[in-house]
Amino acid sequence: MAQASSSLGATISEPPVPAIARSVARGASKRDAAAEVFQRFASRLIRLASTRLDSSVRRRRDPEDVVQSVFRTFFRRLGEG
């Protein structure tokens, strides 16, 4: 298990992304795996987008919209192989 720090500084265990992919290969629900990936990374990616997006992009798109687009593209391409 990968270790991650919570916002309170506590260390929590998370399965690494390859482990999630293997669980899908063994028959776990793709929807469950996608939800786990989204839950794990969405807030971090939103914070990253908030700090990295150029102000001209931020005027047109919220960081949440950018992250949603990233996930949509990621899962579509993952499904395509």
C-alpha positions, 0 to 999 in steps of 0.5 A: 500500500502507498502511504499518503499524508492527510491534511492533518499530517496523519499517514493513511494507506491507499492502494497504488493505482496499479493495484486498482488496475489489477483489481479491475483486471480481476473483475472488480467494477470499473465504475468502482475503480474509477470512483476510487481514482477520482476520490483519491486524486480530484481534490489534489488536482483541483488544488494544483489547477488552482495554483497553476492555471493562467489567469486568462484560463481561470476567467473562462474555466474553473479549476473543477471544470479543468479537472473534470475534463482531465478525468473524462479524457483519462477514462475515455483513453483508458477505455480505448486501450 
